[in-house]
Amino acid sequence: MDIIGMLPSFGGLIGTIIAFIIALSVIVAIHEYGHYIVGRWCGIHAEVFSLGFGPVLYSRYDKRGTKWQVAALPFGGYVKFLGDADAASGKDGETISTLSEAERKRTMHGADLWRRSATVAAGPVFNFILSILVFAGIFILSGQATEKALIGEVKPLPGEEELFEPGDLILEVGGVPTPDLATFYTVARETEPAPEVDYVIEREGSRRAFTSVYPFPPVLDQLQPKSAAIDAGLEVGDVILSVDGTSVYALSQVQELAQSGEGAPMALTIWRGGEILDVTLTPRQRDLPTEDGFESRWLIGFSGGTFFEPQRETLGAGAAIVGGITQTWFIATSSLSGLWHMITGAISSCNIQGPIGIAQTSGDMASQGLTEFIWFIAVLSTAVGLLNLFPIPVLDGGHLVFHAFEAVTGRPPSDRALNIMMMTGLVLLLSLMAFALTNDFLCT
């Protein structure tokens, strides 16, 4: 059963909640399994593996004595190792004092330093691995565009004769040769927007010339979550015919009009499967990453492309993995850059989302299809892995800082110092969560 495909039929709120729970549960399960399995490999015994918090809905013990459970509140999870006082791996001194020396080696507080560090680091690392594998898998399934400008599929457009066909090779655009797909993109972007553009193609060994749509028409290929486009009810495949009564032929024209309007409402005329619709929406200001940092722009909230999908060929596993690593690295570095720009005041702090904002994004992505939703899970997994590496006590990064202190000094911080730092970290984390939750209500 395609659960994701059923989400829109549940309605906005229920679909959003289901999507959020699915996304969070997958990410948390992978994160905590990283702690569990590496801890097991290192000889550290896990007493409880919990998906969720609160009252236990289901549980069972495995042959190693670990209790696997699903709890009622699906907003996180934890692994409780032998000797832990709580889900945050606080030290249970009373229990540890009753253990033998061999048994203490099986706790998170008595094992060798490298074993403890590997177990702690495994959670974020598994999040990154999940992201890399998901991105790589999507790259493999979707393939890569061929080097030549070969048409794979033509997008439906209003009032257009079916001049192009799958397999056509585009030789010229506006009289300029396009020997490969990269050149086609360059020439297409440099072509002045117009109702019609001259093309020369090759089909079954013969050349044909005709006029057709602008290479980058205003077709909605993908909708951005929490955007004006989604709130206005726009859908993937919609074609924008006019903005405030002015006909548009190119994606760039719509973007320029949204930018120049500086947030003023825009009246759009939309073509959707043969039907003409009128929609009014208000662009939203967003901070977008650039090579030099970030820039603030007014956006409707959609992306587009050419009037066709290029032919694709199979992508090798090695190249896909490299692509997955590159994508994960880009998300991580962009997130850190965004955080720094927020701290310095260069961009709005509204870029930090709380649980409501993340849930809404989950629902928006799930409503666009299974691939988009899985892609979002991979993005969120990178973000969760990165967040957990922050050097804040109670997070994995904080524990790694404690381990680094122990490696340098030869002894761990005192129990009193650990308790103070853990409480400080908890307050800091809760404050950040409260700030993000406030953004969910105050930022649009």
N, C-alpha and C positions, 0 to 999 in steps of 0.2 A: 504493500500500500504506500502510495506517495504522500506521506504526511505533509511535507512542505508544500506540495501543490494544493493541498486542501486548506491551507492557512487563510487565504483571502475570503473563503466562503464562511469562515467563522465570524467575520466582522473585525473591525480595526482593533478593538481592545483585546479580545480573546486571542486573535491571531498574533498580536504583538507579544502578549504574555507567553504563549506557547513557543514562539520563535526565540524569545529571550532565554527561557528555561532550557531549551534544547542547546542553544549556543553556549550558554554558561556551563551547563552540565558536561558537555564534551570537553571544554577547555579545562575545567576543574578536574575532571577524571584523569585526563592526560597528565596534568601537572602533579597531582597527588600520586599517580601511578609511578611517575619518575622518581619521587621520593621513596616510594615503597620498594620498587624493584631494585634500585641501586643500593638501598639500605639492606635489602635481603642479600644481595650479592656480597655486601661488605660484612655480613654476619650480624647485622643489627635487627633485632626482632620487632616486628610491627604487631601491636596488640589489636589495633582497630584501624580499619580503612573505611572512612565514612564519606558518602556522597550526600551532602546536605547537613543541616544542623537541626537540633531540636528532637522531638519525639521520633523514635525509630519506627519506620513502617515495615521494614523487612531486614532480616539479618541471618547470617549463617557463618559457621566456623569452618575454615579449611583445615587440611591435615597438618599445617604448621602451627595451628592455634591462633591464627589471625581472624578476627571477627570482621566480616564484610557486611556493611549495612547501608541502607538508603533511609535518610531521615526526611522529615516533613517539610523543612524549609530549604528549597533548592537554590540557595544563594551562596554556595561555597562548598567546602569540604576540607577534610584533614586526614592525616595519618598520625595516630598516637603510637609512639614507640615505647618499648619497655623503659621504665624510669621516668617517663614524662608525666608531669602533674596535670597538663591540660593540652588542648589542641595546638597551642602556640609553642609547645616543647619546653614549657617551664619545668624546672627540676623538681622531682618528687623525692626529696631527701630522705623521708621516712622509709619509702619503699626501697630505695637504693641501699640504705644502710642494712637492710635485711638480706641483701643478695651476696652471693659468694663472689670471689674475684673473677671467676670465669663468667658468671652471669652478668656482672657489671660490664664486661667487654661486649655484651650484646645489647647495651643501652646506648642512647644518643649522648650520654654524659660520661660513659666510661670507655667507649671505643677509641681506637687510635684517631688522632686528629685528622689524618687524610681521609679516613673512612667517614667521619662525620661531615667533613667539608664536601666530599663527593656526594653524599646523600642529600645535603642541603641544596647544593648547586643543581642537582638533577631535575628538580621541579621546573625552574625556568628553562633549562636546557631542553627538556622534553617539549615545552611549549614552542621553542624555536624549531625543533625538529618537526613537530606537527605542522607548523606553518610552511616550512621548506617542502615537506612531502606533499601537502595539499596544493601549493602553488605548482610544484613540478607535475603533479598528476593532472591538473587542469591544463597545463601547457602541453602535456603529451596528448590528452584527449582532443584539444582544440587544434593542435599542430601549429605549424608556422607557415606564413604566407610564402608562396613561391617567389623567386627573384623577379620573374617577369610579371607584367601587369595583366594577369589572366583573371577573368571574371569567374567567380565561383557561383554566386547567387545574386540576382538583381533585386533590390528592395522595391516593394510596391510604392508607387508615387501617383499623385492625382493627374489625370488627363494625359498620361504618357503612353504612347504606343510602345509595345514591347520590341524596341529596336535592338537592344542588347540581349545576348543570350549567354548562358553559362558556357565557358570555353573560349569566348571571344578574347583576343589579345589586343589591347589598346596600344596603337602605334603612335598616335598624335593626339594632342589636346590643344585646341586653338591654334593649330598650325605648327606647334612645337613638338619635336620628336620625344617619345617616352620609351627609351630602349629597355627600361626596367621599372619595377614598382617604386623604388625609391625616387627615381627621376619623375615618375608620374605624380607622386605626392608633392614634390617640389614645384613642378609646373602647375599643378592644379591649384595650389595655394597662391601662386603668383598671378593666376588668371583673375581678371576683374569680374566681380559678380554680375551676372546677366541672366535673362530668362532662358537663353539658349546658348550653347557652346558647341563649336565644331569639333567633331571627333573623326579619326580614321582608325579602323580596326581591321584585324585579319581574322577571317572565319573560314575554316576548312580550306586554307591555302589561297584564298582570294581576299583582296582588299575592298573595303566598303567605307564610304564616307557619308556622314549625316550629322544633323544637329540634335542635341538632346539637353538634358538638365545640366545645371552647374555641377561640377564634380563633387563639391561638398554641400549638398542641399540641407535645409534646416529640418532634418529628420531626427527624431529622438531615439537614439540607440540604447541609452541607459539613463535612468533617473537617479539623482543623488539623494541619499536618505536625508530626512528632515529638511526638505527643500520646498520652495514655493511651488515647483512643478508638481510634486506629489500632493501637496495640500490642495492644489487647484484641480486635481483629478486627471492630470495628463498621463498618458500611457506610452509605453515603448511602441514605436512604430508610427506615432502621430507625426504629421508634417505641418509645420507652421507656414501658413500662406501669407499672413500679413500681421503687422504690429502697429496698433493705433491707426489702422486704415492704410498704412503704407505697405505695398507688396514687398516681400522679401524672397530672395532666391538662394541665399547662401547662409550657412550656419554662422559665419563671421558677422553678417549683418545683424542678426538677432543679438549676438553677444555685444556688439558695439552699441546697439540701441539700449540694451539693459544697462550698460556701463554709463552711457551719457545721460540716462534718465535719473541716475543717482537715487534710486529707490522709489521713484514715482510709479504708481500702478500702470500696468501695461495691458492693453486690450488685444488679445490674440485671436486670430481666426485659424482654426485647426481643421485639417483633413484627416479623417479617421475611417479607413476602410470604405470610402465612398460617401461618407457623411460629413457635412460641414458643421462645425461647432464653434461657438464663441465663448472664450474664457478670459477672465480678468484675474491677474495675479500681481503681486508686489515682489520685485526682486529683493533678495536678502544679501547683506554685506557679509562676506566671508574672507578669511585670511588664507591665501594659497601659497604653498611652498614654491620658491623659485631658486635659481642657481645662487643668488646672492642673499637668500633668506626667505622673507615672506612679503607678499603684497596683498593689500585689501582690495577686493573687487565686488561689484554688484552682480549677483548671479540669479538666474532662473532656477538652475539646478538640474541640468541635463547635459549629456555629452552626445556627440554624433560622429559621423565619419563620411565616407564616400557613398555614392548611390548604389554601390555594390559591395558584396563581401568577396575578397580575393580568394582565389583557389589556394588551398592549403595542402601541405605535405607533412608526413609524419616527422615528429621531432624525436631525436634519440634521447635515451634516458639520461645520459651524461649531460647533454645540453640543457635538458629540462631541470635537472638538479642544480646546475649552475644558475639557471634562471630563477629557481626557487630561492636560492641563497641570496641572489642579487635583490630580489623583491623583498625578502625579509629584512635584509640590511637597509634597504631604502626606507622601509616603514619605521625601523628602529631609529635610524639617524634623523629622519624627518620629525619623529615624535620628540626626540631630545632637543632638536633645534627649536621646535615649536614651544616646548616648555621653557627654554632659555629666553626666547623672545617674549613670552608672557611674563616671566619674572622681571625682565628689563622694561616691560611696558610697551614694547614695540608692536605687539598685537594684543587683541582683546583676550581677557581671561575667560571669556565665554566659550573659548575653544575647549575648555575642560568640561567633559560631560559626566553626569552622575548616572545612577542606575536607571532613572526614567529615560534619560536621553539615549543611553545605550540600548534599552529595551525598544524604544521607538525606532532606532536605527536597525535593530534586528528584524522588526516587523516589516519595515520598508524594504530591506534587502530580500527577505523571504518572499514577499509578494511579487518580486520580479523574477523568481525562478530558483531552482535548486542550485545551479552553478554559482549564481550571485550570492546566495546565502552561504554556501560552503566557502567561497572566497572571503566573505566577511568574517566567518569563524577563524580563518587563518590570520586575517589582519588583527582580530581581537586577541588571538592567542599570542601573537608577537607582542602586543601591548601589555598583556598580563605578564608574560615572561620578563619584559623590560621593567615593569613596575616592581615586580618582586625582587629585582636585583638592586633597587634603591637601598642605600645604606641606612635604613630605618629599622630600629629594633622592632621585633615581632614579624618583620618581613624576612625573607630568605637572605637578602643582602645584608641586613643587620646581623644575622647569625654569622655570615661569612666574615664580617668585620671583627666580631668577637673571636673567631677562629684565627684571623690574621694577628690579632693582639696576642693570642696564646702562642702562636708560632714564633713571634718576635721575643716575647718575655719569658716563654717557657712555662707559663701558668695561665689559666683562664681568669677572667674578671671574677671578683668575689660575688657570692650569692646576693649580697646586699646591693652592690653596684648593678648587677644584672637586673634585679627587680626594679630598681629605680629607672634604669634605661628602658626596660620593657614597658613600664607604665608611661614613660615619656613618649616612647614610640607609639603606643596605643592611642594616647591623647592626640598626637600629631596626625596619625592616620585617620582617626575619627573626625578631626577638624577638617582634613582635606576632603573626606567623604561628605561632610555637611556642606562645605563650600561648593562641591560639585553638584550636590542635590539642589542647593539654592539656585545654581545656574540653570538647572532643568526647568525651574519655574520662572526665572526672571529673563533668561536669554531666549531669543527666538531664532 
